[in-house]
């Protein structure tokens, strides 16, 4: 299995004293490797490469299935016949390829030159040609979800998320996504160098557990709330997305359109509610 973090020798410099101190010591660094997702119909024949994402190894099947769900390629676990790590062409198993066989009757995705699925660890939609090319429609009606969460509970979620970030504790270089119930119970936490990958890993876990739609839940992310993360939340039927940093204009527009509660700058005792104020109780 590929490693999630790697030990490297570093030179540590401290300028606190009159003369800077310099010493060599090992440091844990978050792993970043490509993952190719191949998808095809049931039956003989090779699956076709659909996407390559730069990710931290681990929970790769969840990542692949979550990606397929949030991109609108599958609608749930029943649409996947098998998903497994496999070797690349003419190479031993590097644990960097996931092969997904769709269930009979599920259409394989069509390759579209305007919809380039190559992603990086920092941004999941950089290679896509336009917002029209990336906009997908959720199968779940988030507006029908009556979930309301007290503001006093929301401000506790960043610390609860941070307490579960084992990889960040070791490396300082991983984003996290945590799925909480409306009562504040953490039910799933995933880490990755890419914030979008961390969310896909959470969604993929939920797909494989048969939990969709994720009504009555809050998705808490350690970075900013981008358009893509907002879309992933709506695709999974999540009614509230909370982030420790800022949202983007497109994220706010999509949240308003989808009936999603969107919270940013959730730090300490304060927050900004950018959409869905009715979902945040201040009583």
Secondary structure per residue as TSV (DSSP state, phi and psi in degrees):
chain	resnum	aa	ss	phi	psi
A	1	X	-	360.0	137.0
A	2	X	-	-64.4	148.0
A	3	X	-	-83.6	144.1
A	4	X	S	-84.6	-24.1
A	5	X	E	-145.4	153.4
A	6	X	E	-128.4	141.1
A	7	X	E	-86.1	128.3
A	8	X	E	-128.5	146.1
A	9	X	E	-79.2	132.2
A	10	X	E	-129.2	160.7
A	11	X	E	-100.9	115.4
A	12	X	E	-95.4	126.7
A	13	X	E	-118.5	128.3
A	14	X	E	-124.9	119.8
A	15	X	-	-99.1	14.1
A	16	X	S	-65.4	-32.1
A	17	X	S	-86.5	-178.9
A	18	X	S	-62.2	-40.2
A	19	X	S	-115.8	127.1
A	20	X	-	-56.6	137.4
A	21	X	E	-92.9	142.4
A	22	X	E	-132.0	128.6
A	23	X	E	-148.8	153.1
A	24	X	E	-100.6	134.2
A	25	X	E	-158.9	159.8
A	26	X	E	-77.2	151.5
A	27	X	E	-140.7	144.4
A	28	X	E	-87.2	128.2
A	29	X	E	-120.1	134.4
A	30	X	E	-63.5	133.4
A	31	X	-	-74.7	144.1
A	32	X	-	-137.1	118.2
A	33	X	E	-140.8	155.1
A	34	X	E	-75.2	145.5
A	35	X	E	-125.3	121.0
A	36	X	E	-95.8	129.5
A	37	X	E	-106.4	118.5
A	38	X	E	-109.4	138.3
A	39	X	E	-135.8	141.9
A	40	X	E	-164.5	168.3
A	41	X	-	-75.4	166.1
A	42	X	S	-64.7	151.1
A	43	X	S	113.3	177.5
A	44	X	S	-68.2	160.6
A	45	X	S	112.9	158.0
A	46	X	-	-79.0	147.4
A	47	X	-	-80.1	148.1
A	48	X	E	-94.5	140.4
A	49	X	E	-60.9	130.7
A	50	X	E	-110.7	-39.5
A	51	X	E	-151.6	152.4
A	52	X	E	-128.1	125.4
A	53	X	E	-126.7	143.4
A	54	X	E	-87.8	119.9
A	55	X	E	-142.7	169.5
A	56	X	-	-87.9	123.9
A	57	X	S	-54.6	145.1
A	58	X	S	125.0	137.7
A	59	X	S	56.3	37.4
A	60	X	H	-69.4	-33.0
A	61	X	H	-67.3	-40.7
A	62	X	H	-62.0	-41.2
A	63	X	H	-60.0	-47.8
A	64	X	H	-63.8	-46.1
A	65	X	H	-69.3	-39.3
A	66	X	H	-63.0	-40.0
A	67	X	H	-60.6	-46.1
A	68	X	H	-64.0	-35.8
A	69	X	H	-70.0	-48.3
A	70	X	H	-73.0	-15.7
A	71	X	T	-93.0	2.8
A	72	X	T	77.6	15.1
A	73	X	S	-83.2	-34.8
A	74	X	-	-123.9	161.2
A	75	X	S	-110.0	-7.8
A	76	X	S	172.1	-176.1
A	77	X	G	-62.9	-31.2
A	78	X	G	-65.8	-17.6
A	79	X	G	-83.1	-6.7
A	80	X	E	-110.5	121.2
A	81	X	E	-80.1	-53.0
A	82	X	E	-145.4	154.6
A	83	X	E	-144.8	125.6
A	84	X	E	-150.6	151.7
A	85	X	E	-73.2	138.9
A	86	X	-	-145.1	172.5
A	87	X	-	-78.9	155.1
A	88	X	-	-78.4	-180.0
A	89	X	T	-63.2	122.7
A	90	X	T	56.3	29.5
A	91	X	S	-134.6	156.2
A	92	X	-	-68.3	168.1
A	93	X	-	-65.5	114.1
A	94	X	-	-99.9	-0.2
A	95	X	S	61.7	26.6
A	96	X	-	-118.2	17.0
A	97	X	E	-136.1	128.8
A	98	X	E	-112.3	127.8
A	99	X	E	-106.3	117.8
A	100	X	E	-113.1	121.4
A	101	X	E	-101.8	122.2
A	102	X	E	-77.8	153.7
A	103	X	-	-68.9	154.8
A	104	X	T	-54.7	134.9
A	105	X	T	91.5	-10.8
A	106	X	-	-91.0	122.9
A	107	X	-	-70.4	136.4
A	108	X	-	-71.5	146.6
A	109	X	-	-64.7	143.3
A	110	X	-	-90.0	135.2
A	111	X	-	-72.5	125.5
A	112	X	-	-124.2	119.6
A	113	X	T	-62.0	-20.5
A	114	X	T	-83.9	-7.1
A	115	X	-	-120.9	77.4
A	116	X	-	-81.4	117.4
A	117	X	-	-90.3	8.6
A	118	X	B	-68.2	128.6
A	119	X	-	-126.6	161.3
A	120	X	-	-113.4	176.4
A	121	X	S	-74.5	-15.1
A	122	X	S	-98.2	-25.8
A	123	X	-	-152.0	130.1
A	124	X	S	-88.0	-12.8
A	125	X	S	-123.4	18.0
A	126	X	T	-60.1	-33.5
A	127	X	T	-88.5	-0.2
A	128	X	-	-90.0	143.5
A	129	X	S	-70.6	-34.2
A	130	X	-	-160.3	165.3
A	131	X	H	-62.6	-36.5
A	132	X	H	-59.8	-33.0
A	133	X	H	-75.0	-25.4
A	134	X	H	-101.9	-15.2
A	135	X	-	-69.3	123.7
A	136	X	-	-121.4	154.2
A	137	X	-	-104.8	130.0
A	138	X	-	-73.4	146.4
A	139	X	S	-81.0	-7.8
A	140	X	S	-113.8	140.3
A	141	X	-	-91.5	94.8
A	142	X	G	-66.3	-30.8
A	143	X	G	-62.8	-25.1
A	144	X	G	-81.1	-8.7
A	145	X	-	-80.3	121.5
A	146	X	-	-85.3	10.3
A	147	X	-	-56.2	130.0
A	148	X	-	-131.2	134.3
A	149	X	E	-122.6	134.0
A	150	X	E	-64.9	140.4
A	151	X	H	-59.5	-34.8
A	152	X	H	-64.8	-27.4
A	153	X	H	-79.3	-39.6
A	154	X	H	-57.9	-39.7
A	155	X	H	-68.4	-13.3
A	156	X	H	-85.8	-17.1
A	157	X	H	-66.8	-39.9
A	158	X	H	-57.0	-41.0
A	159	X	H	-68.4	-36.8
A	160	X	H	-67.6	-37.5
A	161	X	H	-66.0	-47.1
A	162	X	H	-60.8	-36.0
A	163	X	H	-63.9	-24.2
A	164	X	T	-97.0	1.5
A	165	X	-	-86.4	78.2
A	166	X	H	-65.5	-43.2
A	167	X	H	-65.2	-39.8
A	168	X	H	-64.9	-37.3
A	169	X	H	-60.1	-35.3
A	170	X	H	-81.3	-36.1
A	171	X	H	-117.1	-26.4
A	172	X	S	69.5	12.7
A	173	X	-	-128.7	27.9
A	174	X	-	-127.4	140.5
A	175	X	E	-82.1	162.4
A	176	X	E	-136.6	150.0
A	177	X	E	-130.8	130.9
A	178	X	E	-126.1	136.4
A	179	X	E	-102.4	120.6
A	180	X	E	-116.9	150.3
A	181	X	E	-75.0	168.8
A	182	X	T	-66.5	-13.6
A	183	X	T	-94.0	0.3
A	184	X	-	93.3	10.7
A	185	X	-	-83.7	128.2
A	186	X	E	-77.8	122.0
A	187	X	E	-109.8	-20.2
A	188	X	E	-160.0	135.1
A	189	X	E	-135.7	133.9
A	190	X	E	-134.9	148.0
A	191	X	E	-122.2	153.0
A	192	X	E	-168.7	157.6
A	193	X	S	-65.7	-23.3
A	194	X	S	-107.0	126.7
A	195	X	H	-63.4	-33.7
A	196	X	H	-70.3	-33.8
A	197	X	H	-66.4	-40.9
A	198	X	H	-60.0	-41.3
A	199	X	H	-67.1	-43.6
A	200	X	H	-61.2	-35.8
A	201	X	H	-65.1	-38.6
A	202	X	H	-65.8	-46.3
A	203	X	H	-65.1	-41.6
A	204	X	H	-61.1	-39.7
A	205	X	H	-59.4	-45.1
A	206	X	H	-64.5	-37.7
A	207	X	H	-61.8	-48.7
A	208	X	H	-68.8	-23.6
A	209	X	T	-88.3	-3.2
A	210	X	T	69.7	34.5
A	211	X	-	-99.7	-3.0
A	212	X	-	-75.5	147.1
A	213	X	S	-74.7	155.8
A	214	X	-	-88.9	51.0
A	215	X	T	-62.4	148.4
A	216	X	T	74.5	21.2
A	217	X	E	-125.3	161.6
A	218	X	E	-120.8	131.7
A	219	X	E	-100.2	118.4
A	220	X	E	-108.3	127.3
A	221	X	E	-122.0	150.1
A	222	X	S	-84.4	-10.1
A	223	X	S	-115.1	-140.2
A	224	X	-	-88.8	167.2
A	225	X	B	-102.9	96.5
A	226	X	-	-86.4	170.7
A	227	X	H	-55.4	-43.5
A	228	X	H	-65.5	-42.7
A	229	X	H	-66.1	-36.3
A	230	X	H	-63.8	-42.5
A	231	X	H	-64.0	-41.4
A	232	X	H	-61.9	-39.4
A	233	X	H	-62.1	-45.5
A	234	X	H	-66.2	-36.2
A	235	X	H	-64.9	-26.9
A	236	X	T	-94.4	-0.1
A	237	X	T	76.2	27.8
A	238	X	-	-87.4	128.2
A	239	X	S	-84.9	-18.3
A	240	X	E	-137.0	130.1
A	241	X	E	-117.9	125.1
A	242	X	E	-122.7	140.5
A	243	X	E	-137.5	150.2
A	244	X	S	-79.7	-12.9
A	245	X	S	-121.7	-160.2
A	246	X	-	-85.5	155.3
A	247	X	B	-92.3	172.0
A	248	X	-	-103.8	167.4
A	249	X	H	-61.9	-41.0
A	250	X	H	-67.1	-34.4
A	251	X	H	-62.6	-43.0
A	252	X	H	-64.9	-44.3
A	253	X	H	-61.1	-43.9
A	254	X	H	-66.7	-41.1
A	255	X	H	-60.6	-43.1
A	256	X	H	-64.5	-41.7
A	257	X	H	-64.7	-38.2
A	258	X	H	-90.9	-7.4
A	259	X	T	79.4	25.5
A	260	X	-	-91.5	137.6
A	261	X	E	-79.1	123.7
A	262	X	E	-120.8	116.3
A	263	X	E	-117.7	131.2
A	264	X	E	-125.3	169.0
A	265	X	E	49.0	44.6
A	266	X	E	-81.2	93.0
A	267	X	E	-142.7	138.0
A	268	X	T	60.8	-121.0
A	269	X	T	-108.1	8.5
A	270	X	E	-126.8	167.5
A	271	X	E	-163.2	161.4
A	272	X	E	-112.9	129.0
A	273	X	E	-102.2	113.6
A	274	X	E	-95.3	-22.3
A	275	X	E	-156.9	152.2
A	276	X	-	66.7	45.4
A	277	X	G	-59.0	-25.6
A	278	X	G	-66.4	-15.4
A	279	X	G	-86.7	-9.4
A	280	X	E	-111.8	113.8
A	281	X	E	-87.9	130.3
A	282	X	-	-114.8	13.3
A	283	X	-	-69.4	360.0
